[in-house]
Amino acid sequence: MRGLKISSVLRFMRTYTLLTGYPVPAPPGFASQWSRGLDLKRGGGRYLLFTGALYQLVPYINATVRFLSLMESRGLSNLLDVAERLAKLRPSYLQGLVRPDPHEVEEYNRILRSIASLLVNSQVDFMYDPEVSDMYSGALLFDYGIADGLMEHATKVAKAIESEGEVEAVITIDPHTTLTLMHYRELVGLDVKVVSYLEVVKPKPSTQIKATIHDSCIYARDLGLADRVRSLLKGAGVSLVEPRNHGTRTSCCGGPVESLSPGLAEAIAARRVRELREASDVAIAMCPICLSNLRRAGGSVVDIALVLNGLVKQ
Protein backbone atom coordinates (compact mmCIF):
# COMPACT_ATOMS: atom_id res chain seq x y z
CA MET A 1 0.00 0.00 0.00
CA ARG A 2 1.48 3.29 -1.06
CA GLY A 3 1.97 5.92 1.61
CA LEU A 4 -0.67 4.80 4.13
CA LYS A 5 0.15 2.81 7.26
CA ILE A 6 -2.65 0.52 8.40
CA SER A 7 -1.37 0.68 11.98
CA SER A 8 -1.70 4.50 11.94
CA VAL A 9 -5.30 4.32 10.67
CA LEU A 10 -6.31 1.79 13.30
CA ARG A 11 -4.55 3.67 16.10
CA PHE A 12 -6.25 6.93 15.13
CA MET A 13 -9.65 5.24 14.97
CA ARG A 14 -9.17 3.75 18.43
CA THR A 15 -7.93 7.01 19.93
CA TYR A 16 -10.70 9.14 18.47
CA THR A 17 -13.45 6.68 19.46
CA LEU A 18 -12.30 6.58 23.06
CA LEU A 19 -11.95 10.38 23.19
CA THR A 20 -15.23 11.36 21.50
CA GLY A 21 -17.38 8.25 21.20
CA TYR A 22 -17.09 8.23 17.39
CA PRO A 23 -14.30 6.95 15.08
CA VAL A 24 -13.98 10.04 12.86
CA PRO A 25 -14.30 13.78 13.51
CA ALA A 26 -17.91 15.00 13.57
CA PRO A 27 -19.60 18.00 15.23
CA PRO A 28 -21.49 17.76 18.53
CA GLY A 29 -25.09 16.63 18.13
CA PHE A 30 -24.67 15.37 14.56
CA ALA A 31 -25.93 11.87 15.36
CA SER A 32 -29.36 13.02 16.54
CA GLN A 33 -30.08 15.63 13.86
CA TRP A 34 -32.29 13.16 11.99
CA SER A 35 -34.83 13.03 14.83
CA ARG A 36 -35.53 16.76 15.08
CA GLY A 37 -39.22 17.49 14.76
CA LEU A 38 -40.25 13.84 15.17
CA ASP A 39 -42.59 12.96 18.00
CA LEU A 40 -40.94 9.73 19.12
CA LYS A 41 -41.67 8.12 22.47
CA ARG A 42 -38.82 8.89 24.88
CA GLY A 43 -39.54 6.14 27.40
CA GLY A 44 -41.73 3.22 28.36
CA GLY A 45 -41.48 1.29 25.09
CA ARG A 46 -41.07 -2.46 24.76
CA TYR A 47 -38.07 -1.90 22.51
CA LEU A 48 -35.19 0.56 22.52
CA LEU A 49 -34.28 1.95 19.11
CA PHE A 50 -30.49 1.97 18.81
CA THR A 51 -29.23 3.53 15.58
CA GLY A 52 -25.57 2.91 16.35
CA ALA A 53 -24.88 6.17 14.45
CA LEU A 54 -23.46 4.37 11.41
CA TYR A 55 -25.87 5.95 8.92
CA GLN A 56 -25.13 9.33 10.46
CA LEU A 57 -21.38 8.70 10.36
CA VAL A 58 -21.13 7.63 6.72
CA PRO A 59 -20.93 11.18 5.27
CA TYR A 60 -18.12 11.93 7.74
CA ILE A 61 -16.43 8.61 7.00
CA ASN A 62 -16.61 9.42 3.29
CA ALA A 63 -14.99 12.80 3.88
CA THR A 64 -12.30 11.08 5.94
CA VAL A 65 -11.76 8.47 3.21
CA ARG A 66 -11.22 11.27 0.68
CA PHE A 67 -8.55 12.64 3.02
CA LEU A 68 -7.01 9.17 3.37
CA SER A 69 -7.06 8.69 -0.41
CA LEU A 70 -5.06 11.88 -0.80
CA MET A 71 -2.51 10.67 1.75
CA GLU A 72 -2.39 7.23 0.12
CA SER A 73 -1.64 8.70 -3.31
CA ARG A 74 0.97 11.17 -2.06
CA GLY A 75 2.77 9.08 0.54
CA LEU A 76 1.78 11.32 3.47
CA SER A 77 1.24 8.66 6.11
CA ASN A 78 2.87 10.79 8.80
CA LEU A 79 -0.13 13.15 8.76
CA LEU A 80 -2.23 10.54 10.54
CA ASP A 81 0.25 10.39 13.40
CA VAL A 82 0.12 14.19 13.63
CA ALA A 83 -3.70 14.05 13.59
CA GLU A 84 -3.69 11.56 16.45
CA ARG A 85 -1.47 13.83 18.56
CA LEU A 86 -3.79 16.77 17.82
CA ALA A 87 -6.80 14.67 18.79
CA LYS A 88 -5.25 13.91 22.17
CA LEU A 89 -4.74 17.63 22.78
CA ARG A 90 -8.21 18.68 21.64
CA PRO A 91 -10.45 16.48 19.42
CA SER A 92 -12.35 19.51 18.09
CA TYR A 93 -9.18 20.65 16.27
CA LEU A 94 -9.87 18.02 13.60
CA GLN A 95 -13.53 18.72 12.93
CA GLY A 96 -12.82 21.41 10.38
CA LEU A 97 -10.74 18.96 8.32
CA VAL A 98 -13.69 16.64 7.76
CA ARG A 99 -16.36 18.37 5.68
CA PRO A 100 -19.13 16.06 4.53
CA ASP A 101 -21.41 16.76 1.59
CA PRO A 102 -24.52 18.42 3.14
CA HIS A 103 -26.78 16.72 0.59
CA GLU A 104 -25.36 13.36 1.66
CA VAL A 105 -25.96 14.20 5.32
CA GLU A 106 -29.59 15.03 4.57
CA GLU A 107 -30.10 11.87 2.53
CA TYR A 108 -28.84 9.61 5.30
CA ASN A 109 -30.98 11.47 7.83
CA ARG A 110 -33.93 10.91 5.48
CA ILE A 111 -33.24 7.18 5.56
CA LEU A 112 -33.25 7.25 9.36
CA ARG A 113 -36.56 9.11 9.41
CA SER A 114 -37.93 6.53 7.00
CA ILE A 115 -36.88 3.70 9.32
CA ALA A 116 -38.62 5.41 12.25
CA SER A 117 -41.72 5.85 10.09
CA LEU A 118 -41.70 2.16 9.19
CA LEU A 119 -41.52 1.23 12.87
CA VAL A 120 -44.37 3.58 13.77
CA ASN A 121 -46.57 2.45 10.89
CA SER A 122 -45.86 -1.19 11.78
CA GLN A 123 -47.10 -0.41 15.32
CA VAL A 124 -43.82 -1.41 16.93
CA ASP A 125 -43.79 -0.16 20.53
CA PHE A 126 -40.34 1.43 20.65
CA MET A 127 -38.73 4.30 22.50
CA TYR A 128 -35.95 6.63 21.43
CA ASP A 129 -33.51 8.45 23.71
CA PRO A 130 -31.00 10.50 21.66
CA GLU A 131 -28.44 10.38 24.46
CA VAL A 132 -28.37 6.58 24.21
CA SER A 133 -30.03 5.60 20.93
CA ASP A 134 -27.52 7.46 18.76
CA MET A 135 -24.39 6.23 20.50
CA TYR A 136 -21.83 4.53 18.28
CA SER A 137 -21.64 0.77 18.78
CA GLY A 138 -17.93 0.49 17.99
CA ALA A 139 -18.70 -1.48 14.82
CA LEU A 140 -15.48 -0.50 13.02
CA LEU A 141 -13.40 -1.37 16.08
CA PHE A 142 -15.12 -4.77 16.02
CA ASP A 143 -14.61 -5.22 12.28
CA TYR A 144 -10.92 -4.33 12.44
CA GLY A 145 -10.20 -6.35 15.58
CA ILE A 146 -9.24 -3.40 17.82
CA ALA A 147 -10.11 -5.49 20.86
CA ASP A 148 -8.93 -3.31 23.76
CA GLY A 149 -10.54 -0.17 22.34
CA LEU A 150 -13.78 -2.03 21.65
CA MET A 151 -13.96 -3.39 25.21
CA GLU A 152 -13.49 0.05 26.73
CA HIS A 153 -15.99 1.71 24.41
CA ALA A 154 -18.54 -1.13 24.63
CA THR A 155 -18.52 -0.92 28.42
CA LYS A 156 -19.71 2.70 28.25
CA VAL A 157 -22.38 1.91 25.66
CA ALA A 158 -23.65 -1.12 27.57
CA LYS A 159 -24.04 0.92 30.77
CA ALA A 160 -26.01 3.54 28.85
CA ILE A 161 -28.35 0.90 27.39
CA GLU A 162 -28.83 -0.71 30.80
CA SER A 163 -29.73 2.72 32.25
CA GLU A 164 -32.88 2.70 30.08
CA GLY A 165 -34.37 -0.01 32.31
CA GLU A 166 -35.98 -3.27 31.26
CA VAL A 167 -36.68 -3.52 27.55
CA GLU A 168 -37.70 -6.59 25.58
CA ALA A 169 -35.05 -6.00 22.93
CA VAL A 170 -32.83 -3.44 21.27
CA ILE A 171 -33.77 -2.64 17.67
CA THR A 172 -30.82 -1.94 15.39
CA ILE A 173 -30.89 -0.49 11.88
CA ASP A 174 -27.73 -1.67 10.10
CA PRO A 175 -25.94 -5.02 9.89
CA HIS A 176 -22.61 -3.93 11.40
CA THR A 177 -24.23 -2.46 14.51
CA THR A 178 -26.51 -5.50 14.84
CA LEU A 179 -23.64 -7.99 14.82
CA THR A 180 -21.47 -5.85 17.10
CA LEU A 181 -24.21 -5.48 19.73
CA MET A 182 -24.91 -9.21 19.59
CA HIS A 183 -21.31 -9.73 20.71
CA TYR A 184 -21.73 -7.34 23.66
CA ARG A 185 -23.06 -10.24 25.74
CA GLU A 186 -19.72 -12.08 25.61
CA LEU A 187 -17.64 -8.90 25.54
CA VAL A 188 -19.15 -6.89 28.41
CA GLY A 189 -22.05 -8.98 29.71
CA LEU A 190 -24.92 -6.95 28.19
CA ASP A 191 -27.91 -9.26 28.64
CA VAL A 192 -30.35 -7.94 26.05
CA LYS A 193 -31.88 -9.36 22.89
CA VAL A 194 -30.83 -7.62 19.66
CA VAL A 195 -33.05 -7.58 16.56
CA SER A 196 -32.80 -5.81 13.22
CA TYR A 197 -35.63 -3.44 12.31
CA LEU A 198 -36.07 -5.58 9.19
CA GLU A 199 -37.32 -8.37 11.44
CA VAL A 200 -40.20 -6.34 12.90
CA VAL A 201 -41.45 -3.88 10.25
CA LYS A 202 -44.07 -4.31 7.55
CA PRO A 203 -43.63 -2.84 4.06
CA LYS A 204 -45.90 -0.28 2.45
CA PRO A 205 -47.23 -2.12 -0.66
CA SER A 206 -47.01 0.84 -3.00
CA THR A 207 -43.67 0.43 -4.78
CA GLN A 208 -43.86 -0.86 -8.34
CA ILE A 209 -40.22 -1.04 -9.34
CA LYS A 210 -37.89 -3.58 -10.89
CA ALA A 211 -34.55 -3.88 -9.12
CA THR A 212 -31.78 -6.20 -8.09
CA ILE A 213 -30.53 -6.65 -4.55
CA HIS A 214 -27.12 -6.30 -2.95
CA ASP A 215 -27.16 -8.52 0.11
CA SER A 216 -25.29 -7.41 3.17
CA CYS A 217 -22.61 -10.02 3.90
CA ILE A 218 -23.55 -9.87 7.58
CA TYR A 219 -27.31 -10.10 7.11
CA ALA A 220 -27.00 -12.95 4.62
CA ARG A 221 -24.16 -15.01 6.05
CA ASP A 222 -24.05 -14.23 9.77
CA LEU A 223 -27.68 -13.43 10.62
CA GLY A 224 -29.64 -15.45 8.05
CA LEU A 225 -31.89 -12.59 6.95
CA ALA A 226 -31.64 -12.99 3.16
CA ASP A 227 -35.08 -14.60 2.82
CA ARG A 228 -36.67 -12.06 5.18
CA VAL A 229 -35.32 -9.19 3.09
CA ARG A 230 -36.76 -10.67 -0.09
CA SER A 231 -40.13 -11.26 1.54
CA LEU A 232 -40.29 -7.60 2.61
CA LEU A 233 -39.35 -6.32 -0.83
CA LYS A 234 -41.88 -8.51 -2.59
CA GLY A 235 -44.50 -7.35 -0.10
CA ALA A 236 -43.65 -3.77 -1.06
CA GLY A 237 -44.30 -4.57 -4.73
CA VAL A 238 -40.70 -4.89 -5.93
CA SER A 239 -40.00 -7.13 -8.91
CA LEU A 240 -36.65 -8.63 -7.94
CA VAL A 241 -33.97 -9.82 -10.35
CA GLU A 242 -31.21 -11.68 -8.54
CA PRO A 243 -27.60 -10.75 -9.35
CA ARG A 244 -25.03 -13.41 -10.23
CA ASN A 245 -23.80 -13.58 -6.62
CA HIS A 246 -26.53 -13.24 -3.99
CA GLY A 247 -27.74 -14.52 -0.63
CA THR A 248 -25.03 -16.33 1.31
CA ARG A 249 -22.84 -16.15 -1.83
CA THR A 250 -23.11 -12.39 -2.15
CA SER A 251 -20.09 -10.39 -3.30
CA CYS A 252 -18.49 -7.84 -1.00
CA CYS A 253 -19.01 -4.11 -1.59
CA GLY A 254 -15.42 -3.32 -0.59
CA GLY A 255 -16.52 -1.41 2.50
CA PRO A 256 -14.54 -3.43 5.06
CA VAL A 257 -11.26 -2.03 3.73
CA GLU A 258 -12.30 1.51 2.74
CA SER A 259 -10.54 3.12 5.70
CA LEU A 260 -7.40 1.01 5.26
CA SER A 261 -7.02 1.10 1.47
CA PRO A 262 -9.50 3.37 -0.34
CA GLY A 263 -8.11 2.32 -3.73
CA LEU A 264 -8.65 -1.39 -3.05
CA ALA A 265 -12.15 -0.72 -1.71
CA GLU A 266 -13.09 1.14 -4.88
CA ALA A 267 -11.79 -1.68 -7.09
CA ILE A 268 -13.85 -4.27 -5.20
CA ALA A 269 -16.93 -2.04 -5.35
CA ALA A 270 -16.51 -1.49 -9.09
CA ARG A 271 -16.52 -5.24 -9.67
CA ARG A 272 -19.70 -5.62 -7.63
CA VAL A 273 -21.39 -2.75 -9.48
CA ARG A 274 -20.73 -4.58 -12.76
CA GLU A 275 -22.41 -7.69 -11.35
CA LEU A 276 -25.44 -5.72 -10.19
CA ARG A 277 -25.83 -3.95 -13.53
CA GLU A 278 -26.00 -7.31 -15.28
CA ALA A 279 -29.26 -7.89 -13.41
CA SER A 280 -30.87 -4.43 -13.25
CA ASP A 281 -30.17 -0.72 -13.59
CA VAL A 282 -31.24 -0.18 -9.95
CA ALA A 283 -29.90 -2.03 -6.91
CA ILE A 284 -31.24 -2.10 -3.36
CA ALA A 285 -28.83 -2.06 -0.40
CA MET A 286 -29.54 -2.46 3.30
CA CYS A 287 -26.28 -1.21 4.82
CA PRO A 288 -25.03 2.39 4.85
CA ILE A 289 -21.47 1.31 4.07
CA CYS A 290 -22.59 -0.82 1.11
CA LEU A 291 -24.80 2.02 -0.12
CA SER A 292 -21.97 4.53 -0.01
CA ASN A 293 -19.25 2.29 -1.42
CA LEU A 294 -21.30 1.06 -4.36
CA ARG A 295 -22.40 4.59 -5.21
CA ARG A 296 -18.82 5.80 -5.09
CA ALA A 297 -18.05 3.17 -7.72
CA GLY A 298 -20.83 4.46 -9.97
CA GLY A 299 -23.70 2.21 -8.95
CA SER A 300 -27.34 3.32 -8.98
CA VAL A 301 -28.24 2.16 -5.48
CA VAL A 302 -31.14 2.96 -3.13
CA ASP A 303 -31.64 2.09 0.52
CA ILE A 304 -34.14 -0.60 1.43
CA ALA A 305 -35.87 1.61 4.03
CA LEU A 306 -36.92 4.11 1.35
CA VAL A 307 -38.16 1.27 -0.85
CA LEU A 308 -40.21 -0.34 1.94
CA ASN A 309 -41.71 3.06 2.73
CA GLY A 310 -42.86 3.57 -0.86
CA LEU A 311 -40.48 6.48 -1.42
CA VAL A 312 -38.67 5.05 -4.46
CA LYS A 313 -40.39 5.11 -7.86
CA GLN A 314 -39.31 3.59 -11.17
N, C-alpha and C positions, 0 to 999 in steps of 0.2 A: 504494500500500500504506500503510495507516494505522499510523504509529508505529513501523515496524520497518525499519531500514536494511539492505538486502542486503549492502552493503559491510562493515558491522559483523559480520554473521553469518559471512561468508566469512573475514574477518580473524581472528575468534575461533577458528573451526574450524582454520585454518592454524596459529595460535599454539599451540593446545592439542595438536594432533597432534604438532607438532615438540617440544613440551615433555614430553609423556607417552607418545606413541605411539598415542594414541586421540583421536578428534575431540570427544568430550564427556566430562565428568567421570564417572569410574567408580573403584571401590576397587581397590587392588592385588590381583592374583590372580583377578579376576572372570572373565577370559576362559577360564581353565582349570578352573573349578569343575565343568563338565559331565563331565570325565574322571575325577573322583575315584572310586576303587573299581573302575575298569575296568582290565583287564590287557591293555593295548595294547603292542605291540612298540615299544621305544624306539630301535631302530637296526637297520640291516641289511636293510631292506625295499626292494623294487623301486620303490615309490612313497612319496612324502612326503605325508602328509595335511596340508593347509594350510587351516584353517577361515577365516582372514581376519578372524575375530572379529565378523563382521557380525550373525550370529544372537545372539551374546552381547551385542552393543551395542544391539540394538533396544529392549529395555526402558529403557535409559538414554537413548536417543535420544527415545523416547516421552515420558519425564519431562521432557527438555529442551524438546521441542516444546510440551508443556503450559505451560512457563515462557515460551516464545516467544509462544504464543497470548495469554497474559496481557499481555505487553508490547505485542503488536500491537493488542490491543483498547483499551489504555489510553494508547497513545502514549508508552511508556517506553523508547524506543530507546537512550537514553544508558546504561541499565543494562548493556548488552552491552559498551560501551567500558570501564565500570568493572570488569566481570567479566574482561575481557582484561588489564587492569592488575593485578588481583589474581592472575590465573593466572601472570603473569610473576614476581610476588613469591614465590608458593608455590601450585602447582597444587592441592594438597590442600585449600586454603581453600574450593574450590568443590564438593567432593564432597558435602557435607551439603545443598547446594541441590538436588541431583538425586537424588530418591528413587523408584526404580522400584517397580512392583507386584511383590512377592515371588512371587506366583502366576505372573505373566508370566515372571519370571526362570526359574522352575522349568520352565515349559512349553517355553521355548526351549532350555534345557539338555536336556530330554527329546527334543526333535527332534534335537539333536546326538548324543545317545547312540543314537538310532535309526539315524542315518546310519552311525555306527561299526559298529553291529550288522549293517546291510545289507552293508557292506564285508567284515566278517568272514565272514558267512554266504555271501557270494558268492566266498569264497576269494581275495580280492584281497590280495596281499602288500604291505601298507603299514606304514609306521612313523609314530609320533607322538611329537614332542618338544614339550612344552608351551611351552618357551622360544622356539621358532621357529614351531610349527604354529599357535599362537593369536595371532600378531602380526597387526596390522591392515594390510591391503593399501594403504590410502589411497584406497579406492574413492570416497568422497565428494569428496575432493580432485580425483580424476580426473573425476567426473561434473560438478563445478562449474567445472572449468577452472582450478584453482589450481595452475598449472604449476610455479612455483618451489618451493612447499611439497611438491608431489608428488615432484619430483626428489630433494629432500633426504631425504624420508622413504623413498622407494623404494630409494635407495642403501643405507640401513641394512637394510631388509628383504631385499634381494637378497644382501647379504653374509652375513646369517644363514642364508638358504636354501643358499647355496654352501658354508657351513661344515658342512652335513650330508653332504658328499661326493657321489659320483656316484649319482644316482637316475634311473630311467627317465623319470619324469614327476612333476609335482606334481598332486595331486588336490585340487580345490576343491569347495566345497559350496553356493555361491550364485552367481547370474549376475553380480552386480556385481564380486565378487572375481575371478571367472574372467576377465572381460574386462579388468580392470585388470592382472592378472598377465600376460596375453597381451601387453600393451603394454610390459611391463618390458624386453623384448628391445630395442626401439628406444629406450626411455627411458634405461635404465642398463646395457644389455648383458647381461642375465640370459639365459643360453643354456640354457633348460630347457623341455621340453614341458609344457603345461598342459591338463588334462582335467577335465571336470566328473564328479563321482561318479555322475551319472545315465548316463554313458557306459560305466561298468564294473560296475554292480551288477545283480543279478537280483532280481525281485520275489518276495515270498512269496505264492503263489496261494491266498489264504484270505480275501480281502476281497470280499464280495458287497454292493456298494453302488451306487447310482445317483447320479451327480454330474456337474456341468459342470466346465470347466477354465478357469482364468485363466492364459493364457500369459504368461510373462515376456517383456517386449519384447526384452530382450537375448538370451535363449535362442532365441526364435523368429526375430527379424530379423537379429541379428548372428552368432549361432553355429549356426543351422540345426538346432536340437534339437527342434523341435515334433513331428516324426514319432516320434522316439525316446521322448519323454515319453508319447505316446499308446500306443506299443507296450508300455512298461513298465506303464502303468495297466491296459491290457487284460489283460496277463499276470497282474496281481494280482487280476483278477476284477471290475474296475470297469466298469459300464455307463455309457459316456460320452454325454452330450448336449451338443453343441457350442453355445456361446453365439453371439449374432448376430455379434460380432466376435471372431475367433480366429485362431490361427496367426500368419502374418506381418502380418495385419490386426488383431491384438489391440488392445484399448483400453488406455490407460494407467491405472494404479492411483492416480496422483497423487503417488506417492512422491518423484519427482525434485524436487519443489518444497516438500516438507513442512517443511524447515528454513528456507526463505526466505519462504514464505507459507502458514502452516498452514491458513488459511481457504480458500485456493484449492485446496490439496491435498485437503481434505475434500470440496469441491464436485465435483472430478474423480472422487474415489473413490465418492461417492454415485451418480454417473451410471453408473459401471461396475457397482456393486452391483445397480442396477436391471436392467442387461443380463444379468447372471449369473442373477438370480432368474427371469427370463423362461424360462431353460432348466432350472434345477433349484434346489431349496432349499439344496443343499450345493455349494460350489465348492472346487476343489483348486488351491492355489497352490504355487509352487516357489521363492519368493524371500521372505526374511524381511521385507523392506520392503513388498512387495505384501500379504503376510499381515497385517501390522499395520495398514496403511492401509485395507484393505478391511474389516477387522473394526471399525476405529474408525468407519467409515461405516455400520455395522450389518449387514455381511455375515456369513453363516455359512460360514466358510472354514477348511479344514484344510490342513496341510502335506503335501506329496507323500511325504516320508520316512515319516511315520506310516502313510500309506495303503499304501505298498509293503511295509511291515513287518507289515501285517495288524493294525494297532492302532486302526483306525477302523471302526466298525460302523454299520450303517444305524439 
